[in-house]
Amino acid sequence: MGVKVGDKIRIIHLTGEDSRYDGREGTVEYIDAIGQLHGTWGGLAVIPEEDEFVVIG
């Protein structure tokens, strides 16, 4: 996966969601047991195998 706690990401698009998260940035606070990313972008987890995002710092 390559993403770790403390990395900053920018969400491109969350699969199955509307565009309200597109472009949001935040810091990864924790990674759950199935590899989903949780952080400061608000609410939904980012699923690395399904969602589009980039690590920006």
C-alpha positions, 0 to 999 in steps of 0.5 A: 500500500505504501501509505502510513499514519501521518501521511497527508493525502488528497482525495481524487474520488471515492468510489460509490460516493458523490463529489463532496469529498473530491479534492479534500485533503487530510492527514491519515490518523489510523489504518484499520484492520482491513487497510482502510484509511481514516483521517482528518478529511472528515467522515468516510474511510478511504479504501486504497484498492478502490478509491482514487487519492494521492499522497501529498506529504 
